């Protein structure tokens, strides 16, 4: 028994000794493998670390930016169609007008006899009818050329008519017999020409079917717009565009819009809806006469919009001074803050008031 025990103990001792030598030997082999060439497999720890690094790099994918309508900055699924500019009358006998509440942008201009005329630009919405529609004026191609779209009017003088194709726009004229324009019986001529936008869009030629580019820059939300972030509170915008034109805009916190009035009278569409705007932009520009004459020899004016000048942006119950700049007739009119950064508008519709330099004014209160 004693010999057996000693033999077993000897074997156990030799086994323990072999184990003590085997462990360092295994470590040496592993160490040599780690120092070998690049064909060797990395340790599980290094694989995990490298996988983690790759995961960190791919953990922040590019944010998904929803598409927006180019003329309003409102999120949606834009339809591919041209910008549609329509000349709309704005005299007392023309009010209330049809379709203005669905325009993306409305430009208010002063023509001969101090009369206000509107250019309503449609893209994101399709009104059933628009009117009353009146004749083209020299400033219209300058305003609409950057959209490279359609312009609808009742007619015009030959010299002014020639400015339209020269600007890259496609003309749709009632006097030329274009489809979709007609006279109604509920109003007297010349205040009774109306039209159907769907029919206008259907007439776009192959060069005028693309959607317009962004005409103004937009913030993603109203809170990030230039006026809201850096402007001063305002309740009323009182414009004096001419002796016959006194548009006023009052801030309405309930709807988050500026409500339009003609003088002291609330302005409404024929649908009964109050005319309103998320953004009201004031652009002060020279307003010289042209070589064209109106009835009785009255000169037809225009606006000098290629260049730069002063302006005001009103959004969210605040106003901020801006500089406007337009580098060419077919370039968009851009708005900048005093520090040179873009004066972003809030998503929504915009009315642009073109204030004649030296004779027009804006009072903010």
Secondary structure as UniProt FT lines:
FT   HELIX           2..34
FT   TURN            38..39
FT   HELIX           44..57
FT   TURN            70..72
FT   STRAND          84..89
FT   HELIX           92..94
FT   HELIX           100..102
FT   STRAND          105..110
FT   HELIX           112..114
FT   STRAND          116..122
FT   STRAND          130..131
FT   HELIX           138..144
FT   HELIX           145..147
FT   STRAND          150..153
FT   HELIX           158..166
FT   TURN            167..168
FT   STRAND          170..173
FT   TURN            174..177
FT   TURN            179..180
FT   STRAND          181..183
FT   TURN            189..190
FT   STRAND          193..195
FT   HELIX           197..202
FT   TURN            206..207
FT   HELIX           222..224
FT   HELIX           226..230
FT   STRAND          232..233
FT   STRAND          236..240
FT   TURN            243..244
FT   STRAND          247..252
FT   TURN            253..256
FT   STRAND          257..262
FT   TURN            263..264
FT   STRAND          265..266
FT   TURN            270..271
FT   STRAND          276..277
FT   STRAND          279..285
FT   STRAND          289..293
FT   HELIX           295..297
FT   STRAND          299..301
FT   STRAND          307..315
FT   TURN            316..317
FT   STRAND          318..326
FT   TURN            329..330
FT   STRAND          334..336
FT   TURN            338..339
FT   STRAND          350..356
FT   TURN            357..359
FT   STRAND          361..364
//
